[in-house]
């Protein structure tokens, strides 16, 4: 069992482990990361092995400041500098062409590198004390919900890594936004807490959306330029389905109060019916909903309980992002067989929420 240390006291020991080629799980403002020396190909291999992660899935390189970028890239466009000034430290990853200093094993064989400066005191201190950039995907088994507290890391990676820095629950709860600046136009590769609208405001131009975000996967044989694009991600052990009111798609998620109430009723009626069918088939059923609709769901059928979990309020989308992975892991702990989840808007911070829900559901969606 690896060492788990709470608070800043373990940073010096963790930094030494990084320098020696070991693996350290550490908190960021988004999720817990699994860190190793980004300039050491063998250390990158250890990350892939510990997670059971495909080796063509690039790792994000974490650095302590904008000044650390230039040695790691072969070009540094003005668009990158503008985004860094606005959003770093913070939950934004920027993809640029790499320099020869960054090994291909860290970048999944690509000539590009994904860079991020986290907004977290312990993470920044670890990078500084290590003296090297730190490659760090989420500290979970590949495909599982990302860890938002140290206990989740231990659940997935106990015995597979060397050290865990514990600083309690994270603040954001989903992975960073990733934007690719290596083409003619900026491209969103993964939505996160920095929204598409905020990126466009800074850049003064449209940010394209990679088709993999909307389709849920990439074409066979295509290589992902960033984490979370190609393979199954964020998934609970149970089969999960999203249930969406048709009017939400017809009206581009812009509903008035009456339309929203009608949509909520249609979705809840459908989920209640599907839950009853699933329970009669012998399954343990979970429902993922929001604060505004929780009263619409049946809590049980006969003596069989339905496990209802509330993401948060639609008036507070950050709370819904923060709670998502924890609740999916709770369903796992309760041995739920099938989960039904409401759908939400595709705008602002609801966009990354829906991206994670769709990936967790394997793109299973019922339109009602």
SVG drawing of the C-alpha trace seen along z (x, -y; Angstrom):
<svg xmlns="http://www.w3.org/2000/svg" viewBox="-46 -40 62 51">
<polyline fill="none" stroke="black" stroke-width="0.4" points="0.0,0.0 1.4,-3.4 1.9,-6.2 -0.9,-8.7 0.0,-12.1 -2.4,-14.9 -1.5,-18.5 1.6,-20.3 4.0,-18.3 4.4,-15.5 5.3,-17.6 9.1,-17.3 9.0,-13.5 6.6,-13.4 8.9,-15.6 11.9,-13.3 9.8,-10.3 9.0,-12.2 12.7,-13.0 13.5,-9.3 11.0,-8.2 8.2,-7.2 4.4,-7.9 2.6,-10.4 -1.1,-11.1 -1.8,-14.7 -4.7,-17.1 -5.5,-19.9 -8.5,-22.2 -10.1,-19.9 -9.5,-16.2 -6.6,-14.3 -3.8,-13.6 -1.3,-10.8 2.1,-12.5 5.5,-11.5 8.5,-13.2 7.2,-14.4 10.7,-14.3 11.4,-10.7 10.0,-8.1 10.2,-5.3 8.1,-7.3 5.5,-7.9 5.3,-4.2 4.7,-3.6 1.7,-5.9 0.2,-4.0 0.8,-0.7 -0.6,-1.8 -3.8,-3.1 -4.2,-0.4 -4.3,-3.3 -3.7,-2.9 -0.3,-4.2 -1.6,-6.4 -3.7,-8.4 -1.6,-11.6 -0.7,-12.8 -1.2,-16.4 2.1,-18.1 1.7,-20.3 3.9,-23.2 4.3,-26.0 4.1,-29.1 3.9,-30.5 7.7,-30.8 8.0,-27.0 6.3,-26.8 9.1,-27.8 11.5,-24.9 8.7,-22.4 7.3,-23.8 8.7,-24.5 6.4,-27.4 4.5,-29.7 1.7,-31.6 0.2,-34.8 -3.2,-33.0 -1.6,-30.7 0.0,-33.7 -3.4,-35.4 -5.2,-32.4 -2.4,-31.8 -2.6,-35.4 -6.4,-35.1 -6.8,-31.6 -3.5,-30.4 -3.2,-29.2 -6.5,-27.5 -8.4,-24.6 -7.3,-25.2 -5.0,-22.9 -3.4,-24.2 -2.1,-21.9 1.0,-23.2 3.7,-21.7 6.3,-20.1 10.0,-20.6 12.5,-17.7 12.8,-17.9 9.4,-16.3 9.5,-12.5 7.0,-10.9 6.0,-8.5 4.6,-11.4 2.7,-12.7 1.2,-9.4 3.5,-9.5 2.3,-12.9 4.4,-15.9 2.1,-18.0 2.1,-18.5 -0.8,-19.4 0.2,-22.0 -1.5,-23.2 -0.7,-25.3 -3.0,-24.2 -4.6,-26.6 -3.8,-24.6 -1.3,-25.5 -0.1,-22.0 0.1,-21.0 2.2,-24.1 4.5,-23.5 5.0,-19.9 5.9,-21.0 8.3,-23.6 10.0,-21.3 10.3,-18.5 12.2,-20.8 10.6,-19.1 7.3,-19.3 4.9,-16.7 2.9,-14.5 -0.4,-13.8 -3.6,-12.2 -6.4,-11.6 -5.4,-9.2 -7.9,-6.5 -8.0,-3.2 -8.6,-4.0 -12.2,-4.5 -13.4,-4.9 -14.9,-8.1 -12.1,-10.5 -11.1,-10.9 -12.2,-14.0 -10.8,-12.9 -7.8,-10.8 -10.1,-7.9 -11.1,-7.5 -7.4,-7.2 -6.8,-4.6 -9.8,-2.7 -8.5,-2.4 -4.7,-2.5 -3.8,-0.9 -0.6,1.0 0.0,-0.4 1.7,-3.8 4.2,-5.1 2.6,-8.0 -0.7,-10.0 -0.9,-13.6 -4.2,-14.2 -5.7,-17.7 -9.4,-16.8 -12.1,-17.1 -11.2,-19.1 -13.0,-22.3 -14.2,-21.9 -14.7,-18.1 -14.2,-17.6 -11.1,-17.6 -9.7,-20.8 -10.9,-22.3 -8.5,-21.4 -8.1,-23.7 -5.8,-22.8 -3.9,-25.7 -1.9,-23.8 -4.2,-24.3 -5.6,-27.3 -8.5,-27.6 -8.6,-26.9 -10.4,-23.6 -12.1,-22.5 -11.0,-19.0 -12.6,-18.6 -15.0,-20.9 -14.4,-22.0 -14.8,-24.8 -13.3,-27.3 -16.2,-27.5 -16.2,-27.7 -17.8,-31.1 -15.0,-32.4 -12.3,-31.1 -14.0,-32.9 -14.2,-36.1 -10.5,-36.1 -9.5,-35.0 -12.1,-37.2 -13.0,-34.3 -15.1,-31.1 -13.6,-28.1 -14.5,-24.9 -15.7,-21.8 -13.9,-18.5 -16.5,-16.0 -15.4,-13.5 -17.0,-15.6 -20.4,-15.4 -20.2,-11.9 -18.7,-10.4 -15.8,-8.7 -13.3,-8.9 -13.2,-7.1 -11.4,-3.7 -7.7,-4.1 -7.7,-7.8 -5.3,-9.0 -6.5,-11.2 -4.8,-14.6 -6.0,-14.9 -7.3,-12.7 -11.0,-11.7 -11.5,-11.8 -11.3,-8.2 -11.8,-5.7 -14.6,-5.0 -14.3,-7.4 -15.8,-8.5 -18.0,-5.4 -19.6,-3.7 -19.8,0.1 -23.6,0.0 -25.2,-0.5 -26.2,-4.1 -28.7,-5.8 -29.6,-9.5 -33.2,-10.5 -33.9,-13.7 -37.1,-15.6 -37.5,-16.1 -38.5,-19.7 -35.1,-20.4 -33.4,-19.5 -36.1,-21.1 -35.6,-24.4 -31.8,-24.2 -32.1,-23.9 -33.7,-27.4 -36.9,-26.7 -39.3,-29.0 -40.5,-28.0 -43.7,-26.3 -41.8,-24.3 -39.1,-23.3 -41.8,-22.0 -43.4,-20.0 -40.0,-18.6 -39.2,-17.7 -42.6,-15.8 -42.0,-13.9 -38.5,-12.9 -39.5,-11.8 -42.5,-9.8 -40.2,-8.0 -37.5,-7.3 -40.0,-6.0 -41.4,-3.6 -38.0,-2.4 -36.9,-2.0 -40.0,0.2 -39.2,2.4 -35.5,2.7 -36.5,3.6 -38.9,6.3 -36.0,7.7 -34.1,8.1 -31.8,5.0 -30.8,2.5 -31.7,-0.9 -30.2,-4.3 -31.5,-7.7 -29.4,-10.8 -31.4,-14.0 -31.2,-17.7 -32.6,-19.4 -35.5,-20.9 -36.9,-17.5 -36.0,-15.1 -39.6,-15.0 -40.9,-13.7 -39.2,-10.3 -40.6,-7.2 -38.3,-6.1 -39.3,-2.5 -41.5,0.3 -42.9,2.5 -40.1,3.2 -37.4,2.5 -35.7,-0.8 -34.6,-3.1 -31.3,-4.9 -31.9,-8.6 -28.9,-10.9 -29.1,-14.6 -26.3,-16.3 -27.2,-19.8 -29.3,-22.7 -29.7,-23.8 -29.2,-27.3 -25.7,-26.2 -24.0,-24.2 -20.6,-24.2 -22.1,-22.1 -23.4,-19.6 -19.9,-19.3 -18.3,-18.9 -20.6,-16.1 -20.9,-14.0 -17.9,-11.6 -18.5,-11.2 -22.1,-10.1 -21.2,-7.7 -18.7,-6.1 -21.4,-5.9 -23.6,-4.0 -20.7,-1.6 -20.3,-1.1 -24.0,-0.3 -23.8,2.3 -26.3,0.6 -27.0,2.4 -28.7,-0.3 -28.6,-4.1 -31.0,-6.6 -30.0,-10.2 -31.7,-13.4 -30.2,-15.5 -29.4,-19.2 -28.6,-22.1 -25.6,-22.1 -24.6,-25.7 -22.0,-27.2 -21.0,-24.9 -23.7,-22.5 -21.8,-21.6 -18.9,-19.8 -21.5,-18.2 -23.4,-16.7 -20.1,-15.6 -19.2,-13.6 -22.7,-12.2 -22.8,-11.1 -19.3,-9.4 -20.3,-7.8 -23.5,-6.4 -21.6,-5.2 -23.7,-7.6 -27.0,-5.7 -29.7,-8.4 -33.5,-8.0 -35.5,-10.9 -39.0,-11.2"/>
</svg>
